[in-house]
Amino acid sequence: MRAEDGSCAGGASCTEPALGTAELSGVGTRPAHRRRGVAAAVVSALTGDMFALGAQSVWLEFSGDDSRRVYERLGYRPLGTRLYLRFEG
């Protein structure tokens, strides 16, 4: 998303839908543009784009309470838990 001066205010990335699902990730807002709805606008636009491309679901992971509140305001809901494992070789 572009700021008024043409610089980057924030962005995110999304995988192409596969088997009806897309992952939205890497949501970020540059410090000078935080708390102005940039992340919400980016997530909303990308989510809509993925549904327009045929996704039946779009998932993401939140990194804290602030991001979780943004995503929940846009309609995202927690539906499961992920487990990360690391095996020592």
N, CA, C and O atoms as a MOPAC input file, in Angstrom:
PM7 MOZYME 1SCF
protein

 N      0.84500 1    -1.16200 1     0.00000 1
 C      0.00000 1     0.00000 1     0.00000 1
 C      0.89500 1     1.23000 1     0.00000 1
 O      1.87200 1     1.31000 1     0.74500 1
 N      0.54700 1     2.16700 1    -0.83300 1
 C      1.33800 1     3.39000 1    -0.96800 1
 C      0.85200 1     4.48300 1    -0.01400 1
 O     -0.34600 1     4.64300 1     0.21600 1
 N      1.80300 1     5.22000 1     0.52800 1
 C      1.50400 1     6.39800 1     1.33400 1
 C      1.19300 1     7.54800 1     0.38800 1
 O      1.37900 1     7.42900 1    -0.82300 1
 N      0.72900 1     8.63700 1     0.92800 1
 C      0.38100 1     9.79700 1     0.10300 1
 C      1.55500 1    10.31900 1    -0.70600 1
 O      1.36000 1    10.85100 1    -1.79900 1
 N      2.78700 1    10.17500 1    -0.18500 1
 C      3.96300 1    10.66300 1    -0.91300 1
 C      4.51900 1     9.64200 1    -1.90600 1
 O      5.55600 1     9.87600 1    -2.52700 1
 N      3.82300 1     8.50400 1    -2.05400 1
 C      4.24400 1     7.48000 1    -3.00100 1
 C      5.14300 1     6.42200 1    -2.41100 1
 O      5.43500 1     5.42600 1    -3.07400 1
 N      5.59300 1     6.60700 1    -1.18000 1
 C      6.43100 1     5.59300 1    -0.54000 1
 C      5.56900 1     4.42200 1    -0.07400 1
 O      4.34100 1     4.49300 1    -0.09600 1
 N      6.21500 1     3.37000 1     0.33700 1
 C      5.50500 1     2.18400 1     0.81500 1
 C      5.06700 1     2.38900 1     2.26200 1
 O      5.90100 1     2.64700 1     3.13100 1
 N      3.77300 1     2.27700 1     2.52700 1
 C      3.24600 1     2.39200 1     3.88500 1
 C      3.15900 1     1.02800 1     4.55200 1
 O      3.32400 1     0.91700 1     5.76700 1
 N      2.90300 1    -0.00600 1     3.76800 1
 C      2.79100 1    -1.35600 1     4.31000 1
 C      2.50400 1    -2.34200 1     3.21000 1
 O      2.26300 1    -1.96500 1     2.06300 1
 N      2.53100 1    -3.60400 1     3.56700 1
 C      2.28500 1    -4.63400 1     2.56900 1
 C      2.12000 1    -5.99600 1     3.20900 1
 O      2.14800 1    -6.13300 1     4.43200 1
 N      1.94800 1    -6.99900 1     2.36800 1
 C      1.79900 1    -8.39300 1     2.79000 1
 C      1.96300 1    -9.25000 1     1.55300 1
 O      2.08700 1    -8.73800 1     0.44000 1
 N      1.96300 1   -10.54700 1     1.75200 1
 C      2.01200 1   -11.45400 1     0.60800 1
 C      0.98000 1   -12.55200 1     0.80600 1
 O      0.47900 1   -12.76700 1     1.91000 1
 N      0.67900 1   -13.23400 1    -0.27200 1
 C     -0.32500 1   -14.28400 1    -0.23000 1
 C      0.08300 1   -15.38600 1    -1.19400 1
 O      0.59100 1   -15.12100 1    -2.28300 1
 N     -0.14700 1   -16.61700 1    -0.77900 1
 C      0.08100 1   -17.71800 1    -1.70300 1
 C     -1.09500 1   -17.79800 1    -2.66500 1
 O     -2.20700 1   -17.38000 1    -2.34200 1
 N     -0.84300 1   -18.32500 1    -3.81900 1
 C     -1.92000 1   -18.57200 1    -4.76200 1
 C     -2.81500 1   -19.66300 1    -4.18800 1
 O     -2.30700 1   -20.61000 1    -3.58600 1
 N     -4.13000 1   -19.56100 1    -4.35600 1
 C     -5.00000 1   -20.60400 1    -3.81300 1
 C     -4.63200 1   -21.99000 1    -4.33400 1
 O     -4.44600 1   -22.18600 1    -5.53500 1
 N     -4.53200 1   -22.93900 1    -3.41900 1
 C     -4.26900 1   -24.34400 1    -3.76000 1
 C     -5.23400 1   -25.19900 1    -2.94800 1
 O     -5.33600 1   -25.04900 1    -1.73100 1
 N     -5.92600 1   -26.07600 1    -3.61600 1
 C     -6.93000 1   -26.91300 1    -2.96100 1
 C     -7.94400 1   -26.06100 1    -2.19000 1
 O     -8.43700 1   -26.46600 1    -1.13700 1
 N     -8.24400 1   -24.89100 1    -2.72400 1
 C     -9.25300 1   -24.01800 1    -2.15400 1
 C     -8.78900 1   -23.11600 1    -1.02700 1
 O     -9.59500 1   -22.38300 1    -0.45300 1
 N     -7.49200 1   -23.15500 1    -0.69600 1
 C     -6.99600 1   -22.38500 1     0.44200 1
 C     -5.79400 1   -21.54800 1     0.04700 1
 O     -4.95500 1   -21.98400 1    -0.74200 1
 N     -5.71300 1   -20.33800 1     0.60000 1
 C     -4.56600 1   -19.45700 1     0.40100 1
 C     -4.05000 1   -19.02200 1     1.76800 1
 O     -4.82100 1   -18.90900 1     2.72100 1
 N     -2.75500 1   -18.78200 1     1.86000 1
 C     -2.15800 1   -18.28100 1     3.09500 1
 C     -1.74900 1   -16.83500 1     2.90800 1
 O     -1.07300 1   -16.49600 1     1.93700 1
 N     -2.15200 1   -15.99600 1     3.82000 1
 C     -1.76500 1   -14.59300 1     3.83800 1
 C     -0.66900 1   -14.45900 1     4.89700 1
 O     -0.83400 1   -14.92000 1     6.02600 1
 N      0.44400 1   -13.82800 1     4.53200 1
 C      1.56000 1   -13.74500 1     5.48400 1
 C      2.35400 1   -12.46100 1     5.28000 1
 O      2.13200 1   -11.70800 1     4.33100 1
 N      3.27600 1   -12.23900 1     6.19000 1
 C      4.19300 1   -11.11300 1     6.06400 1
 C      3.54200 1    -9.75500 1     6.13000 1
 O      4.01300 1    -8.81200 1     5.49400 1
 N      2.47200 1    -9.63300 1     6.88300 1
 C      1.78500 1    -8.34700 1     7.00600 1
 C      2.67700 1    -7.38900 1     7.79500 1
 O      3.13600 1    -7.71100 1     8.89100 1
 N      2.91100 1    -6.23200 1     7.23200 1
 C      3.75000 1    -5.26100 1     7.92200 1
 C      3.37800 1    -3.83900 1     7.54900 1
 O      2.93400 1    -3.56200 1     6.43500 1
 N      3.56800 1    -2.95100 1     8.50200 1
 C      3.32800 1    -1.52100 1     8.29600 1
 C      4.57900 1    -0.77700 1     8.72800 1
 O      5.11200 1    -1.03300 1     9.80800 1
 N      5.04800 1     0.13400 1     7.90400 1
 C      6.22300 1     0.92200 1     8.27100 1
 C      5.89900 1     1.79300 1     9.48000 1
 O      4.77300 1     2.27600 1     9.60200 1
 N      6.85700 1     2.00000 1    10.37000 1
 C      6.59700 1     2.70500 1    11.62700 1
 C      5.87300 1     4.04300 1    11.48600 1
 O      5.00000 1     4.35300 1    12.29700 1
 N      6.21100 1     4.82700 1    10.49500 1
 C      5.58700 1     6.15100 1    10.34100 1
 C      4.10500 1     6.07300 1     9.98100 1
 O      3.39600 1     7.07600 1    10.06300 1
 N      3.63400 1     4.89600 1     9.58300 1
 C      2.25200 1     4.75500 1     9.10900 1
 C      1.39500 1     3.85900 1    10.00200 1
 O      0.26100 1     3.53400 1     9.65100 1
 N      1.92700 1     3.46400 1    11.14200 1
 C      1.18700 1     2.56700 1    12.03000 1
 C      0.00000 1     3.26300 1    12.67600 1
 O     -0.02800 1     4.48100 1    12.85300 1
 N     -0.98000 1     2.43000 1    13.01900 1
 C     -2.21300 1     2.88400 1    13.69500 1
 C     -3.05500 1     3.80200 1    12.80700 1
 O     -3.74700 1     4.69700 1    13.29300 1
 N     -2.98300 1     3.56000 1    11.49400 1
 C     -3.78200 1     4.34300 1    10.53900 1
 C     -4.62100 1     3.45100 1     9.63100 1
 O     -5.17200 1     3.91900 1     8.63500 1
 N     -4.71900 1     2.16700 1     9.97100 1
 C     -5.54800 1     1.25700 1     9.18800 1
 C     -4.85600 1     0.64200 1     7.98900 1
 O     -5.51200 1     0.01100 1     7.16000 1
 N     -3.54200 1     0.81000 1     7.87400 1
 C     -2.82100 1     0.27700 1     6.71700 1
 C     -2.88900 1    -1.25000 1     6.68600 1
 O     -3.23400 1    -1.83100 1     5.65700 1
 N     -2.56700 1    -1.90000 1     7.79400 1
 C     -2.59100 1    -3.37000 1     7.82800 1
 C     -3.99100 1    -3.89700 1     7.51900 1
 O     -4.14400 1    -4.86500 1     6.77300 1
 N     -5.00200 1    -3.26300 1     8.09100 1
 C     -6.37600 1    -3.69900 1     7.83300 1
 C     -6.73000 1    -3.56600 1     6.35600 1
 O     -7.37000 1    -4.45000 1     5.78700 1
 N     -6.31800 1    -2.47000 1     5.73800 1
 C     -6.61700 1    -2.26300 1     4.31300 1
 C     -5.90600 1    -3.29300 1     3.44400 1
 O     -6.48800 1    -3.82100 1     2.49600 1
 N     -4.66100 1    -3.57300 1     3.76400 1
 C     -3.88800 1    -4.55200 1     2.99000 1
 C     -4.47900 1    -5.94800 1     3.13400 1
 O     -4.68200 1    -6.64700 1     2.14100 1
 N     -4.75600 1    -6.35400 1     4.37200 1
 C     -5.31200 1    -7.69400 1     4.61400 1
 C     -6.68200 1    -7.81800 1     3.96100 1
 O     -6.98200 1    -8.84700 1     3.35600 1
 N     -7.50700 1    -6.80700 1     4.07100 1
 C     -8.83200 1    -6.83700 1     3.45900 1
 C     -8.73800 1    -6.97800 1     1.93800 1
 O     -9.45100 1    -7.78300 1     1.34000 1
 N     -7.86200 1    -6.19800 1     1.32200 1
 C     -7.71400 1    -6.24700 1    -0.13900 1
 C     -7.19400 1    -7.60800 1    -0.60500 1
 O     -7.72700 1    -8.18700 1    -1.55300 1
 N     -6.16200 1    -8.11400 1     0.05500 1
 C     -5.61000 1    -9.41100 1    -0.35400 1
 C     -6.59700 1   -10.54700 1    -0.11500 1
 O     -6.69500 1   -11.46400 1    -0.93000 1
 N     -7.32400 1   -10.49400 1     0.98600 1
 C     -8.32600 1   -11.52200 1     1.25100 1
 C     -9.37400 1   -11.52500 1     0.14600 1
 O     -9.73800 1   -12.58100 1    -0.37200 1
 N     -9.85200 1   -10.35100 1    -0.20800 1
 C    -10.82600 1   -10.25000 1    -1.30000 1
 C    -10.27400 1   -10.76100 1    -2.61800 1
 O    -10.97400 1   -11.43700 1    -3.37300 1
 N     -9.01200 1   -10.43600 1    -2.89500 1
 C     -8.37100 1   -10.91900 1    -4.12700 1
 C     -8.31100 1   -12.44200 1    -4.15800 1
 O     -8.55200 1   -13.05500 1    -5.19800 1
 N     -7.99300 1   -13.04900 1    -3.02800 1
 C     -7.88000 1   -14.51000 1    -2.98600 1
 C     -9.23200 1   -15.17700 1    -3.19600 1
 O     -9.32300 1   -16.18500 1    -3.89700 1
 N    -10.27900 1   -14.63000 1    -2.59800 1
 C    -11.61400 1   -15.18300 1    -2.83500 1
 C    -12.01500 1   -14.99800 1    -4.29900 1
 O    -12.65600 1   -15.87400 1    -4.88100 1
 N    -11.64700 1   -13.87500 1    -4.89000 1
 C    -11.94500 1   -13.64400 1    -6.30700 1
 C    -11.19900 1   -14.63000 1    -7.20800 1
 O    -11.66200 1   -14.94300 1    -8.30500 1
 N    -10.04900 1   -15.11500 1    -6.74600 1
 C     -9.27600 1   -16.10600 1    -7.50800 1
 C     -9.73500 1   -17.53300 1    -7.25600 1
 O     -9.16400 1   -18.47600 1    -7.80300 1
 N    -10.76300 1   -17.69900 1    -6.43100 1
 C    -11.32300 1   -19.02500 1    -6.21300 1
 C    -11.03200 1   -19.66800 1    -4.87100 1
 O    -11.44800 1   -20.80100 1    -4.63000 1
 N    -10.32800 1   -18.97000 1    -3.99300 1
 C    -10.08400 1   -19.54400 1    -2.66400 1
 C    -11.40700 1   -19.67500 1    -1.92300 1
 O    -12.27700 1   -18.80900 1    -2.01400 1
 N    -11.53900 1   -20.76000 1    -1.19700 1
 C    -12.70500 1   -20.95200 1    -0.33900 1
 C    -12.37700 1   -20.56900 1     1.09900 1
 O    -13.27300 1   -20.34500 1     1.91400 1
 N    -11.09200 1   -20.49600 1     1.39700 1
 C    -10.64600 1   -20.04300 1     2.71300 1
 C     -9.29100 1   -19.37200 1     2.57600 1
 O     -8.51000 1   -19.68900 1     1.67900 1
 N     -9.02800 1   -18.44700 1     3.47300 1
 C     -7.74300 1   -17.76000 1     3.54600 1
 C     -7.33900 1   -17.81700 1     5.01500 1
 O     -8.13300 1   -17.49200 1     5.89800 1
 N     -6.11000 1   -18.22800 1     5.26900 1
 C     -5.66800 1   -18.31400 1     6.65500 1
 C     -4.42300 1   -17.48700 1     6.87700 1
 O     -3.68100 1   -17.18200 1     5.94300 1
 N     -4.20700 1   -17.13000 1     8.13300 1
 C     -3.02700 1   -16.37600 1     8.53000 1
 C     -2.73600 1   -16.67800 1     9.98800 1
 O     -3.54900 1   -17.28100 1    10.68800 1
 N     -1.58100 1   -16.25600 1    10.42900 1
 C     -1.20800 1   -16.38800 1    11.83200 1
 C     -0.98100 1   -14.99700 1    12.39400 1
 O     -0.38900 1   -14.14200 1    11.73600 1
 N     -1.44700 1   -14.77500 1    13.60000 1
 C     -1.22000 1   -13.48100 1    14.23100 1
 C      0.02400 1   -13.55700 1    15.10600 1
 O      0.40000 1   -14.62600 1    15.58700 1
 N      0.65400 1   -12.40400 1    15.30200 1
 C      1.89900 1   -12.37700 1    16.07100 1
 C      1.71800 1   -11.79000 1    17.46200 1
 O      2.66700 1   -11.74800 1    18.24500 1
 N      0.53500 1   -11.34700 1    17.77000 1
 C      0.27900 1   -10.76300 1    19.08100 1
 C     -1.14500 1   -10.25300 1    19.15200 1
 O     -1.90300 1   -10.34000 1    18.18600 1
 N     -1.49500 1    -9.72300 1    20.30700 1
 C     -2.87100 1    -9.26400 1    20.49600 1
 C     -3.26500 1    -8.13600 1    19.54800 1
 O     -4.41100 1    -8.08800 1    19.10000 1
 N     -2.34400 1    -7.22900 1    19.23300 1
 C     -2.67700 1    -6.12500 1    18.31800 1
 C     -3.05600 1    -6.64400 1    16.94300 1
 O     -4.08000 1    -6.24700 1    16.38700 1
 N     -2.23800 1    -7.52800 1    16.39200 1
 C     -2.55700 1    -8.05100 1    15.05600 1
 C     -3.80000 1    -8.93100 1    15.10100 1
 O     -4.60200 1    -8.92400 1    14.16800 1
 N     -3.96000 1    -9.68200 1    16.17500 1
 C     -5.15800 1   -10.52300 1    16.28900 1
 C     -6.42500 1    -9.66700 1    16.24900 1
 O     -7.39000 1   -10.02900 1    15.57700 1
 N     -6.43100 1    -8.54400 1    16.95600 1
 C     -7.60800 1    -7.66400 1    16.94300 1
 C     -7.89400 1    -7.12000 1    15.55100 1
 O     -9.05400 1    -7.03200 1    15.14800 1
 N     -6.85800 1    -6.75700 1    14.81700 1
 C     -7.04000 1    -6.26500 1    13.44200 1
 C     -7.70200 1    -7.34700 1    12.59400 1
 O     -8.68300 1    -7.07900 1    11.90000 1
 N     -7.17100 1    -8.56100 1    12.64900 1
 C     -7.69400 1    -9.65000 1    11.82000 1
 C     -9.11600 1   -10.02900 1    12.22400 1
 O     -9.95500 1   -10.30100 1    11.36500 1
 N     -9.38500 1   -10.04800 1    13.50700 1
 C    -10.73800 1   -10.40000 1    13.94800 1
 C    -11.75100 1    -9.34600 1    13.52700 1
 O    -12.89000 1    -9.68800 1    13.21200 1
 N    -11.36300 1    -8.06800 1    13.51400 1
 C    -12.27800 1    -7.01700 1    13.02600 1
 C    -12.61900 1    -7.22700 1    11.55600 1
 O    -13.67900 1    -6.80400 1    11.09600 1
 N    -11.72400 1    -7.88100 1    10.82100 1
 C    -11.95800 1    -8.13900 1     9.39900 1
 C    -12.69500 1    -9.44500 1     9.15300 1
 O    -12.98900 1    -9.78300 1     8.00700 1
 N    -12.99700 1   -10.18300 1    10.21700 1
 C    -13.77000 1   -11.41600 1    10.06800 1
 C    -12.99000 1   -12.70200 1    10.25700 1
 O    -13.57600 1   -13.78300 1    10.21800 1
 N    -11.68400 1   -12.61400 1    10.45900 1
 C    -10.89700 1   -13.81600 1    10.72000 1
 C    -11.22700 1   -14.34300 1    12.11000 1
 O    -11.44500 1   -13.56600 1    13.03900 1
 N    -11.26200 1   -15.66400 1    12.25000 1
 C    -11.56200 1   -16.30300 1    13.52400 1
 C    -10.57000 1   -17.42700 1    13.79000 1
 O    -10.20300 1   -18.15700 1    12.86900 1
 N    -10.12900 1   -17.57500 1    15.04500 1
 C     -9.24700 1   -18.70100 1    15.37700 1
 C     -9.99800 1   -20.01700 1    15.19900 1
 O    -11.10200 1   -20.18400 1    15.71800 1
 N     -9.39800 1   -20.94500 1    14.46800 1
 C    -10.05000 1   -22.23400 1    14.23900 1
 C     -9.15900 1   -23.41300 1    14.60600 1
 O     -9.59100 1   -24.56200 1    14.51300 1
 N     -7.95100 1   -23.15300 1    15.01300 1
 C     -7.07200 1   -24.25900 1    15.34300 1
 C     -5.76700 1   -23.76500 1    15.91700 1
 O     -5.54700 1   -22.56700 1    16.09300 1
 N     -4.91900 1   -24.71200 1    16.19900 1
 C     -3.61100 1   -24.41700 1    16.76100 1
 C     -2.56200 1   -25.11600 1    15.91700 1
 O     -2.77000 1   -26.23100 1    15.43700 1
 N     -1.44800 1   -24.45300 1    15.74700 1
 C     -0.32200 1   -25.04400 1    15.02000 1
 C      0.75200 1   -25.43100 1    16.00500 1
 O      0.96700 1   -24.74400 1    17.00300 1
 N      1.41500 1   -26.50900 1    15.73300 1
 C      2.49600 1   -26.97500 1    16.58600 1
 C      3.78300 1   -26.98100 1    15.77500 1
 O      3.85800 1   -27.59400 1    14.71000 1
 N      4.79000 1   -26.29400 1    16.29000 1
 C      6.09100 1   -26.26500 1    15.64000 1
 C      7.04200 1   -27.15900 1    16.41900 1
 O      7.14700 1   -27.04600 1    17.64000 1
 N      7.72200 1   -28.03200 1    15.72900 1
 C      8.67200 1   -28.95500 1    16.35500 1
 C     10.04200 1   -28.75000 1    15.75000 1
 O     10.18000 1   -28.40900 1    14.57500 1
 N     11.03800 1   -28.96300 1    16.56100 1
 C     12.40500 1   -28.91200 1    16.07800 1
 C     13.12100 1   -30.16800 1    16.56100 1
 O     13.16200 1   -30.45000 1    17.75800 1
 N     13.66500 1   -30.89400 1    15.64700 1
 C     14.38200 1   -32.11400 1    15.99100 1
 C     15.87200 1   -31.84700 1    15.97100 1
 O     16.41300 1   -31.33100 1    14.99300 1
 N     16.51300 1   -32.19600 1    17.03700 1
 C     17.96300 1   -32.08100 1    17.10300 1
 C     18.57200 1   -33.27000 1    16.35700 1
 O     18.20300 1   -34.42000 1    16.59600 1
 N     19.48900 1   -32.98400 1    15.47000 1
 C     20.05100 1   -34.03900 1    14.63800 1
 C     21.27600 1   -34.58500 1    15.17700 1
 O     21.86600 1   -35.48600 1    14.58000 1

